[in-house]
Amino acid sequence: MTAPFAKRLSFRQARNTVLIAVLLGIAVTAIELFFEVERERAAIADTVQQVVRIVQEPAAKATYDLDRQLAAGVLDGLFSYRPIYRASVYNEFGLLAAEERLPAAHSMRWLSEWLFGGNLEVEVPLTYVPVGRSAIEVGEIRVSIDIHQAASTFLSRSGTTIVNGLVRNLVLGLLLTAIFYVMVTKPILAVSRDMETVTPDDPSARKVRCPEGHAHDEIGFLVGRINELLSAFGATLGQRDQFAADLMAARRRAEEASRAKSQFLATVSHELRTPLNAIIGFSELIKADGAHGAEAHADYAGEILTSGNQLLAIINDILDLAEIDTGMQKLAIEPVEVGRMFDKCIRMLDGAVRDRRIDLRVTVAADLPPALADARALRQIVVNLLSNALKFTPEGGAVELSAVPDRGRIAMVVADNGIGIAPEHL
């Protein structure tokens, strides 16, 4: 939240608070005005009743005596009360006296009629008590009140009341705005400014500070929840980075495995091609050279057998790799005579030894006990090591295969004088 935005927020809050205070003041003033109108209406009716009661007795006597002059005098007395603009006295025979004047014109008459509901009509019965007789009803007096004239004082007073109420509520609104700003807006803006310092890369590195004096109220509770959220978010980002690192490592491992498989397939293709060519070539020789004797055919058949065994070993390697990759390979552990196992390995590689004129020396300790291992897997390991040694040893070189006891175990060693392995590749 930027500083200009914070100022606009504070201004809008002040404006809305003042507006609410003014509207609330208008509503309160309207309610007060309603009750004031009701009280004023009752006061006007009570005043008229009192005025009429003053002339009630002479009006009753004039009605009983049919004295029109007295009745007219009574009405003249009633007209001393300015709101009365029409008055009449009736007896049992009809109208005895009447008097009327025009209501005063005023531009605000519509307001008084809207507030009080029009002019007021009052009818008061006239009762006379003759000498020696009981009271009898002799007529009535009817009075019409100009409600605007009766309420003029109230209207003048109510205008002042309304203005005072609005000013009072406006001041109250400003005061409430100031209190709300100090107690709520100001600390919230401070929290917002402090949140601007939170770094997106590490949101949990810096805590949002709680404004002074708000540690135990709603704002302090909000700041605590914000800090908890930032800590949780920071931990989530850390986990995301760790997951990304693990994913990259897994990707590298997958790429390395893919390269290893590709290299393995290329090597296997090359290794398969050599014995297959030998098998095909010697088979063609046997087919084409029918004139040679059985000795030549026996040599060809021996080469075919050697190449076939080599090809079978490579295929077994592929199958073993597939079983290992799927976790389905099972080992059959049994005693294995190391010397006899070495002889089988050498016979499998005898062709390569002769072709490259390799000096292959085999050493097996006389007191060597049998090895506890899977015979086929152990033989395959030795053949692979020997094949690698023969492959990278120049013609006329030397390869040594040995087995000696080693602290309760058997150490099998394949050594050669070939190119070896660079130290950085070990």
C-alpha positions, 0 to 999 in steps of 0.5 A: 500500500503506497502512501498516496493510497493510504491518504486516499483511504484515510480521506474516504474513511473520514468522508464516509464517517462524516456522511454517516454521522450527518445522515444519522443526525438527520434521522435522529432529528426527524424522530425528535421532530415527530415527537415534538409535533405530537406534543405540540399538537396536544399542547395546542388542543389543550390550550384551545380547551382552556380558552373555551372553558373560560367562556363556557359558562357565559356562552351557556347562559347566553344559549339558555337565555337566547341572548344573541348579544351576549353570545356575540360578546363571548365570541369576541372574547374568543377571538383574542386568541389569535389562532382562532379564525372561526367560532360559533354558538349553537342552541337546540334551535340552531345557530345563535351567533357566529364570527369569522376572520381570514387566516393569515397568509404565510409561505410556510403554511404548507409545512405546518399543514404537512406536520400537523395535518391541517386546521383543528376543529374543536366542539365543546358542549354547553351545560347550564344549571338553572336555579333549583334544577339539575344541569341541562345541555343547552347547546355547543360552541364550535371553534376552528383553529388556524394550525399554522398560527398556533404552531408558528412559535413551534416552527420557529423553534424547530428550525433552530432545533434542526440546525443545532441538531445537524451541527451537533451531529456533524461535530460528533461525526468529526469527533468519531472520525478522529477517534476511529482514525486514532484507534483503527485507521492509523494502526492499520495503516502502520501495519500496511506500511510494515507489510511493504517491507516483506520480501516475496522471496522470503516472506518469513524473514521479517515479522510484521510489527504490532502497533504500540498499545494494540498487542491484546486487541483485534489489531494485535490478533490480526498482526499475529495471524499475518505473521503466522501466514507469512511463516507458513508461506515461507515454509511452503516456499522452502518446500517448493525449492526443495521439491524443485531441487529434488525434481532436478536431481531426479531429472538428472538421474533419469537423464543419466539412466537414459544415457546409460541405457543408450550406451548399453544398447550401443555396446550390446549392438556392437557385441552382438554383431561380432558373434553373429558375424562369426556364426554367419561367416562360418556357417557360409563356409561350411555350406560352400566348402563341402570338399574339406574334411571333417577336421575343418568342419569341426573347427568351424563348428567350434567357432560357431559354438564359441560365438553362439555361447558368447551371444547367449552370454550377452543375451543373458546379460540383457535379461539379467539387467531387465530382471534387476531393473524390475526387481524380479531377479532371484539369487540361488546361493550355493557353494561354488568351487572358484577354480572350476568356475574360473576354468569355465570363464576362461573357456568362454573367452578362449577365442579372444585370448588366442586372437590377441595373443594375451598372456592369461595367468590364473592363480587360485590359492590351494587352501581356498574354500568354496565361495557362497554365491549364485554360481551364474551371477558370479561367473557372469561378473568374472566374465565381464571383468575378464572381457573388459581386461582383454578388450583394453589390453594391447596384443601380447599383453598380460591379464591375471586372474587370481583368488586368495583368502582375505580375512574370512572372505575370498578376494577375486582380482582381475589385473591387466597392463592395458590403458587402465582408467583415468583417476578422474573417472574412478 
